[in-house]
Amino acid sequence: MTNATKAEFSKADKARKKSANWRYIKQHKSLYLMILVPIIFTLIWNYWPMYGVIIAFKDYSPALGILGSPWVGFKYFMRFFKSYFFGNIIWNTLRVSIYSLLISIPLPIILALMFNEIRVKWLKSAVQTISYIPNFISVVIIVGMVNFFFGTQNGVINNVVTMLGGKAIDFLGSPGAFPNLYVWSGIWQGVGWGTLIYTAAMSGIPQDQYEAAYLEGATRFQCIRHITIPAIMPTIVISAILATGGIMAVGFDKAFLMQNASNLSASEVLSTYVYKVGLVNGEYSFSAAVGLFNNVINFIFLWVVNKFAQRVGDTSLW
């Protein structure tokens, strides 16, 4: 067969595949129309706003617009790196994030394993429901509860301390107490909800594996170690990778609400700093540069952890 003949066969084959693809699309056009709406929504609200990132490299002025504002290169990035607050803000953000990750990754797994070992169905459902409820409480209410329990003047804990003859402790104004209050109040709020994905993964484990293990004399702890944990390990790895990808993304609303003049040295994180510089002071280019730096660092962490997961095991995001 000559090269010309091979080329003709290749073109004909491509034409047949293209025709078959169009026939398939026409047959399932209703399904494609259904996914068209979320695709358009994602493009408009998630990708189109990324166009505004270029103001990080411009001296943006609302009067001139994004395209009309002059380019300044990495001016605002260098300003942030050389600022007096740079080291403190990065340290505060990393300290709270890593502290939260170290607690929030294993605790839902442990709690889900405990739920899975409850054999009474109504008790299991009741305990799970109770653990989920705090997730539906708003952050404002959570911060109000923190103030209610740890307030200096009328806080429950300080009232008990003073009743016993002690001196009131300024928990809310203490820089050292801020990370603990921030992280553990978040753990209380979200640990129950975080068990959902692991509970769902455990429900897919064949029960005959447990029955065979019990017949061989295995204990519950051995079943958890050799059956349950290996079965949910891919879910654990994916959840850990996704959580690590947001290591620099400390929640703005909660940090801002818990922030005061006394604990500012520990509570000023990247998200609150961007808000104050960008919206309060009107330095849009500078705040965009800080926000872009934050996202780039998050992506680097995500890529590194994903590569590590690929090297160690078979589970990864891509």
C-alpha positions in Angstrom: 0.0 0.0 0.0 1.4 3.4 -1.1 1.7 6.4 1.2 -1.0 8.2 -0.8 -3.4 5.3 -0.2 -2.6 5.2 3.5 -3.3 8.9 3.7 -6.7 8.4 2.0 -7.6 5.7 4.4 -6.6 7.8 7.3 -8.7 10.8 6.1 -11.7 8.5 5.5 -11.3 7.0 9.0 -11.2 10.4 10.6 -14.3 11.5 8.6 -16.2 8.4 9.8 -15.2 9.1 13.4 -16.3 12.7 13.1 -19.6 11.7 11.6 -20.1 9.1 14.4 -19.4 11.7 17.0 -21.9 14.2 15.6 -24.5 11.4 15.4 -23.9 10.6 19.0 -24.2 14.3 20.0 -27.5 14.6 18.1 -28.9 11.5 19.8 -28.0 12.8 23.3 -28.5 16.5 22.6 -30.9 16.9 25.6 -28.1 15.7 28.0 -25.6 18.2 26.4 -28.1 21.0 26.8 -28.5 20.1 30.5 -24.7 20.5 31.1 -24.5 23.7 29.0 -26.0 25.8 31.7 -23.5 24.9 34.5 -20.6 25.3 31.9 -21.8 28.8 31.0 -22.2 29.6 34.7 -18.7 28.4 35.5 -17.2 30.3 32.7 -18.9 33.6 33.7 -18.4 33.4 37.4 -15.2 31.5 37.8 -13.1 32.1 34.7 -14.1 35.5 33.3 -13.3 37.4 36.6 -9.7 36.0 36.3 -9.3 38.7 33.6 -9.1 41.2 36.5 -6.0 39.6 37.9 -3.9 41.8 35.6 -4.5 44.8 37.8 -1.9 43.2 40.1 0.6 44.3 37.4 -0.9 47.7 36.8 -1.4 51.0 38.8 -5.1 50.5 38.6 -7.4 53.5 38.6 -11.2 53.1 38.4 -11.3 56.2 36.2 -9.0 54.7 33.6 -10.3 51.2 33.8 -8.3 47.9 33.7 -7.0 48.3 30.2 -6.3 52.0 30.5 -4.3 51.8 33.7 -0.5 51.9 33.3 1.6 48.8 33.7 4.0 48.7 36.7 5.2 45.1 36.5 6.1 43.6 39.9 6.0 46.8 41.8 3.3 45.8 44.2 4.7 42.4 44.7 8.0 43.8 45.7 6.3 46.3 48.0 4.5 43.5 49.8 7.7 41.4 50.1 9.6 44.4 51.5 6.8 45.5 53.9 7.2 45.4 57.6 4.2 43.2 58.0 5.2 40.5 55.5 6.9 38.1 57.8 4.3 38.4 60.5 1.3 37.9 58.2 2.8 34.9 56.5 3.7 33.3 59.8 0.3 33.9 61.3 -1.4 32.4 58.2 0.8 29.4 58.1 0.6 28.8 61.8 -3.2 28.8 61.9 -3.4 26.8 58.6 -1.0 24.1 59.5 -2.4 23.8 63.1 -5.9 23.4 61.6 -4.7 20.8 59.0 -3.0 18.7 61.7 -6.2 18.5 63.7 -8.9 18.6 61.0 -7.5 15.8 58.8 -7.3 13.0 61.4 -10.2 13.8 63.7 -13.0 13.3 61.1 -11.4 10.0 60.2 -11.3 8.9 63.8 -14.9 10.0 64.4 -16.1 8.2 61.3 -14.3 5.0 62.4 -16.1 5.3 65.8 -19.5 5.9 64.1 -18.8 2.8 61.9 -18.4 0.6 65.0 -21.8 1.6 66.5 -24.0 -1.4 66.0 -27.3 0.1 67.2 -28.8 1.8 64.2 -30.9 4.4 66.0 -28.0 5.4 68.3 -25.7 5.7 65.3 -28.1 7.9 63.4 -28.7 10.1 66.5 -25.0 10.6 67.2 -24.2 11.4 63.6 -27.1 13.9 63.4 -25.9 15.6 66.6 -22.4 15.9 65.2 -23.6 17.4 61.9 -25.7 20.2 63.5 -22.8 22.6 64.3 -21.9 22.8 60.6 -25.2 24.7 60.0 -24.4 27.4 62.5 -23.2 30.6 60.9 -19.7 31.8 61.6 -21.1 34.9 63.3 -22.9 32.7 65.8 -19.8 30.6 66.4 -17.8 33.7 67.2 -20.6 34.9 69.5 -20.4 31.6 71.3 -16.6 32.0 71.7 -17.2 35.4 73.2 -19.9 34.0 75.4 -17.7 31.3 76.9 -14.3 33.1 76.8 -15.2 36.8 77.3 -13.2 38.6 80.0 -16.2 40.4 81.7 -19.1 38.1 81.5 -17.6 34.9 79.9 -18.8 31.7 81.4 -15.2 30.4 82.1 -14.0 33.6 83.7 -17.1 33.8 85.8 -16.3 30.3 87.2 -12.7 31.4 87.7 -13.6 34.5 89.6 -16.2 32.6 91.7 -13.4 30.3 92.8 -11.2 33.2 93.8 -9.0 33.4 90.7 -8.3 36.3 88.4 -10.1 36.7 85.0 -8.0 35.7 82.0 -8.2 37.7 78.8 -8.6 34.9 76.3 -9.9 37.0 73.5 -7.2 39.6 73.8 -4.3 37.1 74.1 -2.2 36.6 70.9 -1.2 33.2 72.2 -4.8 32.1 72.7 -6.1 33.2 69.3 -4.8 30.2 67.2 -6.3 27.7 69.8 -9.7 29.5 69.8 -9.8 29.8 66.1 -8.8 26.2 65.3 -10.8 24.4 68.0 -14.0 26.3 67.5 -13.7 25.4 63.8 -13.1 21.8 64.6 -16.2 21.7 66.8 -18.2 23.2 64.0 -17.0 21.1 61.1 -15.6 17.8 62.4 -19.0 16.0 62.3 -19.7 17.2 58.7 -16.2 16.1 57.7 -17.1 12.5 58.6 -19.7 12.3 55.8 -17.3 11.4 53.0 -15.5 8.8 55.1 -18.8 7.3 56.3 -19.9 7.0 52.7 -16.6 5.4 51.8 -17.0 2.9 54.6 -20.5 2.0 53.5 -19.1 0.6 50.3 -16.9 -1.9 52.0 -18.3 -5.5 51.6 -19.5 -6.9 54.9 -18.3 -10.4 54.1 -14.7 -9.2 54.6 -15.5 -8.3 58.2 -17.4 -11.6 58.7 -14.5 -13.6 57.3 -12.1 -11.7 59.6 -14.2 -12.3 62.7 -14.4 -16.0 61.8 -10.6 -16.1 61.7 -10.5 -14.5 65.2 -9.7 -10.9 64.3 -10.6 -8.2 66.8 -12.4 -5.0 65.9 -9.2 -3.0 66.1 -7.5 -5.5 63.7 -10.5 -5.2 61.3 -10.2 -1.4 61.4 -6.5 -1.5 60.8 -6.4 -4.1 58.0 -9.8 -3.7 56.3 -11.4 -0.3 57.0 -8.4 2.0 56.8 -6.9 0.5 53.6 -10.4 0.7 52.0 -10.8 4.4 52.7 -7.2 5.3 52.2 -7.8 6.8 48.6 -10.5 9.0 50.1 -8.1 10.1 52.9 -5.3 11.0 50.4 -7.6 13.0 48.1 -9.1 14.9 51.1 -5.6 15.6 52.5 -4.4 16.9 49.1 -7.4 19.2 48.7 -7.0 20.5 52.2 -3.3 21.2 51.7 -4.2 23.1 48.5 -5.9 25.8 50.7 -3.1 26.1 53.3 -2.8 29.8 52.8 -6.6 30.4 52.6 -7.5 31.1 56.3 -11.1 32.1 56.4 -11.6 35.9 56.4 -14.9 36.2 58.1 -14.0 34.3 61.3 -10.5 35.8 61.6 -11.9 39.3 61.1 -14.7 38.8 63.7 -12.3 37.4 66.3 -9.7 40.1 65.7 -9.2 43.0 68.1 -6.4 45.5 68.9 -4.9 43.2 71.6 -4.5 40.0 69.5 -3.8 41.8 66.2 -0.2 40.5 66.2 -1.5 36.9 65.9 -4.8 37.4 64.1 -3.7 39.5 61.1 -3.7 36.9 58.3 -3.5 37.3 54.5 -7.3 37.5 54.0 -7.9 40.2 56.5 -4.8 42.1 55.3 -6.1 42.1 51.7 -9.5 43.3 52.9 -8.0 46.2 54.8 -5.6 47.3 52.1 -7.9 46.7 49.2 -11.4 47.7 50.3 -10.7 50.0 53.2 -7.7 51.8 51.9 -8.7 51.5 48.2 -5.3 50.1 47.0 -6.8 47.7 44.5 -3.6 46.8 42.7 -1.7 46.1 45.9 -4.5 43.9 47.3 -4.7 42.0 44.0 -1.0 41.4 44.0 -1.2 40.0 47.6 -4.2 37.8 46.6 -2.4 36.5 43.5 0.6 35.7 45.6 -1.6 33.8 48.0 -3.2 31.7 45.2 0.2 30.9 43.6 1.5 29.6 46.9 -1.6 27.5 47.4 -1.2 26.0 43.9 2.5 25.2 44.6 1.5 23.4 47.8 -1.2 21.5 46.0 1.2 20.5 43.2 4.0 19.4 45.6 1.6 17.3 47.8 0.0 15.8 44.7 3.4 14.8 43.4 4.3 13.3 46.7 1.1 11.3 46.8 2.0 10.0 43.3 5.4 8.9 44.4 4.2 7.2 47.6 1.0 5.6 46.4 -1.4 5.3 43.5 -3.9 7.9 44.5 -3.6 11.5 43.3 -5.7 14.3 41.8 -4.1 14.1 38.4 
